Amino acid sequence: MQLRLASALIVLTLALGVTGCAQRIGGTAVAGAQKEVSETTSSKKPTSTKSTAPTTTSKSSSGSGDVKIKVEKKTTGYEVCEILKPADIAAAIGGKASGSGCVLSTENPYAVVSEIIGFADDLPADKKALEVGGNTAWQIEDKEGGCKVVIMLTDDPKAITPAYVVEVLEVDDIDSCGIALKLATLGFERLPNA
């Protein structure tokens, strides 16, 4: 049990460290060995102001198909680690919640909860499709009993981190997916609209 908890905390620390350093970079990402010249090069052609991105449907970078956005939320400009409060965690799981920032834990039952604005890439094939607040979402349960809910906040292809992610890592036997969905829904409602 201690080894599983230590592994979970290491994964959360790494995930939070990666998303905390995200920065928007100009240009267009190109797959494979192709290269694309940035608009800031010596090209003398005027740049077009017409958008080439589709406006009615969009694809997520997870390759999961169309992303439905009913309520677009901001992905920057607020402190994500203050969306869920210890009282919210305690009410959802039971027991006493402790910690601060993006990772909180409870005692009796023992669980660890994290929240981030992150990526929606590399979602596993066995994810469960959901809808939260009218937006596309996915539930991902791991083999250890932990569960993650990923809610798309925007279909803007330029957004670096377009999803709100809440993960519940269980140490004691709890309904991690039910709790993750409840907390993700609460957090999503609190996020500022775009």
SULURCOR-V913040 format. One line per field, one symbol per residue. burial: # if it has 9 or more other C-alpha atoms within 8 Angstrom, else .. A space follows every 10 residues. Layout:
burial=???
//
This chain:
burial=....#..#.. .#...#..#. .......... .......... .......... .......### .#....###. #####....# #.##.#.### .####.#... .######.## ########## ......#... ########## #...###### #####...#. ########## #....##.## ########.. #...
//
